[in-house]
Amino acid sequence: SSHGHVMGQEVDEKDVLRILIATDNHVGYKERDPVRGDDALRSLEEILHIGRERRCDMILHAGDLFDENRPSRQSLYRTMELLRRYCCGDGDISICVDSDPSQFRFGAPNWEDENMNVCLPIFAIHGNHDDPTGEQKLAALDLLEVNKLLNYFGKVDNFDKIVVNPVLLRKGLTKVALYGLGNVRDERLNRSFNQDKVSFNVPLRPDGKSAESEWFNIMALHQNRFKGNASGIPRQNCIREDMLPEFLDLVVWGHEHDCNGKEQQATRSLHVVQPGSSVATSLNAGELKPKHAFIIEVHMDNFRCIPVPLRSVRPFLMEDVSLAAREVEKNSEDSIWRCLSEVVEQLLQRPRPTPQEGERFPPPELPLVRVRVDYGGGYHPISGQRFGQQFLNRVANPEDILITIKRRDAAIPKPAGFTGALEFHAEEASTEGQATPDIIFHYLSTGQHLDLIPEPDLNLAVQSFVQQSEVNPIERVVTDHIKAMVEYISKNTAATTVEEIRAAAKARTEELRVARLSESGAVQHVKSEPPSVAAAVAPTADGIEDQALQEAWGDGSMPNGRAEEPEEDTDMASVFGSMQPAKATPKAKAKGKAKSKAKAKAKAKMKAEPEPLGIKRQPPEQLAGVVKRQRPDRASQSQAMIDLDDIEEEPQRPAPAMPDSASSSLGAGRRMPQSFLGQPAAPQPKKFSFARR
């Protein structure tokens, strides 16, 4: 049928803009490999075939069409041949361009060239693999554009002031503003966003007022996507969704190779589609997810996202192996070899997609296999190339089946008394519905406590920063607590001196700490009788700031069992009592006596020598106040590690049949009903068409 219903209103297919989404084809990847050389081109051809078969109005490509910015002649030739076969020919173009023609290099989109017969337009941005280079700043996409095979947009000319202009497309009553931003170095683009050096032009009404709300705004982007902060330090080599303008409705995110099976709602109004790569290049956990192309159907200000499984993608199998956990015999290469061979054999027995009769794009027969081996515990690595020879003609990548990994949570020896850096391991990272690890409590579990801010409140701030990307939650918590503490002490205590104020703040913080932990039922490690504020601010004769707390606890310890810090002249042997000097041998004693005699002679000689002119030696006691400046200990800086390999993975399974529109997922908040359009119908007469030969 050429009609459907949206929000109870009947719509016509001529008002529905159907866009095929693809990214990261990496044509040319492993092109010299006799087994994997055609993988990228086969997947690209399947995507183009889907565009023609599903009668899409256009294709939007979000970068990395090629694997290199100087692709080989073979890659260029075969790509151009595919584009001519699937994108050129007889057919009607149902979209019109309302934007300034000067946005196109040749003054118009490729389908309006009288010398070309385009039936499936492509709009593409460049990625980090096929970015512009050389004096002319030309990319491989420029060669395709000059041959009128696609429309290249989103190129940045001035990095000091990045301006993103939309391509305005219209089909019937549906109007789409298409924004594109080719890959820019992530740190540079992050800095440009933070310094307000990125601006977006929006459509205007005839009276000069903004008309962005009258258009459905789509953006194609090819950058690292924000996945979490490192130890409270915002990552600079990525782009966050909240950096993008609020008027955008949908972002097509390239560069990330893991495919999200449906669109994600990043903010209240912004949705993100991440198609992922169409060929496995990195062989990590993200590549295990089934690969898809996506069809976006837009009707006025509503849209839906239809994932279409790709059948031509080579199957990928992966397993992590810890030799220590499997109790493999050490110092025995044969035992390691046998263990890893069994793992590969088990992987090859797993079910995977099989060709179907008459299928045009069947999955390749030989799978990709990756075994990540943890040699921790004293094991010696074996040769990966020799190991892979036994699986020739059984796997597609025998030369790199094995890869060595090092667990980040492995125990690292630390010196005695080391209170260390904050460590946030990916194995502890939260997934949806789970809480971020209590890293503040973990760091302070040795008895250390904060004097001004309760740890539970700071822990919640850290969770907000890591999980929800809240801007400056830690600064907000600190500021609020300082303000509340000043107000409390001024109204409820008689503290006047610095010592009294410090003691009152500590006591108040302890009360808040106990209250917060009582609410969560985690008070077993807190003393049952914290000092009162009144006792804390009692005047003291000697002015020691912690005296009130010591008297309140009686045993000389600080709240929660924190030991009193030793004074400067404390004998360190009493602190590190378990550290005893090694017994000296007679030979070592003789050497020690000889060194002592040599030092004594040198000192006597220095005293006997006359002082050089202009230089006067100072006795050691006069230099006691001189302190050498030391570099900060990097180990004490906060560190957090978030490993993408630990994201929950979907098992590899045979791809289902092509979904019809009734079984497709809809964009939340801006959706089309399940009954909309149904299966593609026979071509109907379309408005705004351009007749072709």
PEFENCOR-V381887 format. One record per backbone hydrogen bond with DSSP energy under -0.5 kcal/mol. CO is the residue of the C=O (numbers start at 0). NH is the residue of the N-H. E is the energy in kcal/mol with one decimal. If there is no record, write none. Layout:
CO,NH,E
CO,NH,E
This chain:
1,12,-2.7
3,10,-2.8
5,8,-2.1
8,5,-3.1
10,3,-1.8
11,14,-2.1
12,15,-1.9
14,16,-0.6
14,299,-0.5
15,17,-0.6
16,18,-0.6
16,297,-2.7
17,56,-2.3
17,57,-1.2
18,295,-3.3
19,59,-3.0
20,293,-1.7
21,61,-2.0
23,277,-1.6
23,278,-0.6
25,28,-1.9
26,66,-2.5
27,30,-1.5
29,32,-1.6
32,36,-1.7
35,38,-1.4
37,41,-2.4
38,42,-2.0
39,43,-2.1
40,44,-2.4
41,45,-2.0
42,46,-2.1
43,47,-2.3
44,48,-2.3
45,49,-2.2
46,50,-1.9
47,51,-1.7
48,52,-3.1
49,53,-2.8
50,55,-2.5
51,54,-1.1
56,120,-0.6
57,19,-2.5
58,60,-0.6
58,122,-2.8
59,21,-2.0
60,124,-1.6
62,23,-2.8
63,24,-0.7
63,25,-2.3
64,26,-2.7
67,70,-0.5
71,75,-2.5
72,76,-2.9
73,77,-2.5
74,78,-2.1
75,79,-2.5
76,80,-2.1
77,81,-1.9
78,82,-2.4
79,83,-2.2
80,84,-1.8
81,85,-2.3
82,86,-2.3
83,87,-0.8
86,118,-2.5
86,119,-1.7
91,93,-0.6
92,689,-0.6
95,97,-0.6
95,169,-2.3
99,102,-2.1
100,103,-1.9
103,106,-1.8
108,111,-1.6
109,112,-1.3
112,115,-1.8
116,88,-3.2
120,58,-2.1
121,150,-2.7
122,60,-2.9
123,152,-2.3
125,182,-1.6
132,137,-1.8
133,136,-0.9
137,132,-2.1
138,141,-1.0
138,142,-0.9
139,142,-0.5
139,143,-1.3
140,144,-2.3
141,145,-2.5
142,146,-0.8
143,148,-2.6
143,149,-0.6
144,147,-2.2
149,151,-0.6
150,123,-2.4
150,152,-0.5
153,181,-3.4
154,156,-0.5
156,158,-0.5
160,162,-0.5
161,198,-2.7
162,164,-0.6
163,200,-2.2
165,167,-0.6
166,168,-0.6
166,177,-2.8
167,97,-2.7
167,98,-0.9
168,175,-3.0
169,95,-2.7
170,173,-2.1
173,170,-2.7
174,215,-2.8
175,168,-3.2
175,177,-0.7
176,178,-0.7
176,217,-2.5
177,166,-2.8
178,219,-2.5
180,221,-0.8
184,188,-2.6
185,189,-2.7
186,190,-2.1
187,191,-2.3
188,192,-2.5
189,193,-2.2
190,194,-1.8
191,196,-3.4
192,195,-1.5
196,161,-2.2
198,163,-2.7
202,210,-2.8
204,207,-2.1
208,204,-3.2
210,213,-1.6
211,214,-1.3
214,216,-0.7
215,176,-2.1
215,217,-0.6
216,248,-2.2
216,249,-1.9
217,178,-3.5
218,251,-3.3
219,180,-2.0
220,253,-3.8
223,238,-2.2
228,230,-0.8
229,232,-2.1
231,233,-0.6
232,229,-1.8
238,225,-1.9
239,242,-1.5
240,243,-1.3
244,247,-1.1
248,270,-1.6
249,218,-2.2
250,252,-0.7
250,272,-2.9
251,220,-2.6
251,253,-0.7
252,275,-0.5
253,222,-0.8
253,255,-0.6
256,276,-1.2
257,259,-0.5
258,260,-0.5
263,265,-1.0
263,271,-3.3
269,265,-1.2
269,266,-1.6
270,250,-2.5
271,263,-3.1
272,252,-2.7
272,274,-0.6
273,259,-2.1
274,291,-0.6
278,280,-0.6
283,286,-1.1
284,287,-1.5
285,288,-1.0
290,309,-2.2
292,307,-3.5
293,20,-4.0
293,295,-0.5
294,296,-0.6
294,305,-2.9
295,18,-3.1
295,297,-0.6
296,303,-1.6
297,16,-2.7
298,301,-2.3
301,298,-2.6
302,666,-0.7
303,296,-2.3
304,306,-0.6
305,294,-2.5
306,308,-0.5
307,292,-2.6
308,310,-0.6
314,367,-3.1
316,369,-2.1
318,371,-2.3
320,322,-0.6
320,373,-3.0
321,325,-1.6
322,327,-2.1
323,326,-1.2
328,331,-0.8
331,335,-1.8
332,336,-2.7
333,337,-2.6
334,338,-2.4
335,339,-2.4
336,340,-2.1
337,341,-2.1
338,342,-1.6
339,343,-2.1
340,344,-2.3
341,345,-2.2
342,346,-2.1
343,347,-2.3
344,348,-0.8
345,348,-0.6
346,349,-1.5
355,358,-2.2
366,395,-3.0
367,316,-2.9
369,318,-1.8
369,371,-0.5
370,372,-0.7
370,402,-1.8
371,320,-3.0
372,374,-0.7
372,404,-2.6
373,322,-1.7
374,378,-1.6
382,386,-2.0
383,387,-2.1
384,388,-0.8
385,388,-0.6
386,389,-1.0
387,390,-1.8
388,391,-1.3
390,393,-1.9
390,394,-1.6
393,366,-0.6
396,399,-1.2
397,400,-0.7
400,370,-3.0
402,372,-2.9
404,374,-0.6
406,409,-1.2
410,412,-0.5
414,417,-1.8
421,638,-2.1
422,424,-0.6
423,640,-2.9
424,427,-1.2
425,428,-1.3
430,433,-2.3
436,438,-2.5
437,441,-2.3
438,442,-2.3
439,443,-1.9
441,444,-1.0
443,446,-1.4
453,456,-0.6
453,457,-1.7
454,458,-2.6
455,459,-1.9
456,460,-1.7
457,461,-2.1
458,462,-2.2
459,463,-2.2
460,464,-1.9
461,465,-2.6
462,466,-2.9
462,467,-0.7
463,467,-0.9
463,469,-1.8
464,468,-0.5
469,471,-0.5
469,472,-0.6
471,475,-1.7
472,476,-2.3
473,477,-2.5
474,478,-2.5
475,479,-2.5
476,480,-2.3
477,481,-2.4
478,482,-2.2
479,483,-2.5
480,484,-2.7
481,485,-2.3
482,486,-2.0
483,487,-2.3
484,488,-2.7
485,489,-2.0
486,490,-1.4
487,491,-2.8
488,492,-1.4
496,500,-2.3
497,501,-2.5
498,502,-2.3
499,503,-2.4
500,504,-2.4
501,505,-2.4
502,506,-2.4
503,507,-2.6
504,508,-2.5
505,509,-2.2
506,510,-2.0
507,511,-2.3
508,512,-2.7
509,513,-2.4
510,514,-2.2
511,515,-2.8
512,516,-2.5
513,517,-2.2
514,518,-1.7
515,519,-1.2
516,520,-0.7
516,521,-2.6
517,520,-0.6
522,525,-1.5
531,535,-1.9
532,536,-1.8
534,537,-1.0
543,546,-1.4
545,549,-2.4
546,550,-2.7
547,551,-2.1
548,552,-2.1
549,553,-2.3
549,555,-0.7
552,554,-0.9
557,560,-0.9
557,561,-0.6
558,561,-1.1
561,557,-4.1
566,569,-1.8
569,571,-0.5
570,573,-1.6
570,574,-0.7
571,575,-2.8
574,576,-0.7
575,578,-1.6
577,579,-0.9
584,588,-2.4
585,589,-2.2
586,590,-2.1
587,591,-2.4
588,592,-2.3
589,593,-2.1
590,594,-2.3
591,595,-2.1
592,596,-2.3
593,597,-2.2
594,598,-2.3
595,599,-2.3
596,600,-2.2
597,601,-2.1
598,602,-2.3
599,603,-2.2
600,604,-2.3
601,605,-2.0
602,606,-2.0
603,607,-1.8
604,608,-1.6
611,614,-1.6
618,621,-1.5
618,622,-0.6
619,622,-1.2
620,623,-0.7
622,625,-1.7
624,626,-0.5
631,633,-0.7
632,635,-1.6
633,636,-1.5
640,642,-0.5
641,643,-0.6
642,645,-1.5
643,646,-1.9
659,662,-1.4
660,663,-1.0
664,304,-1.1
666,669,-1.0
669,302,-1.6
672,675,-1.8
675,677,-2.3
685,688,-0.5
688,690,-0.5
689,92,-0.7
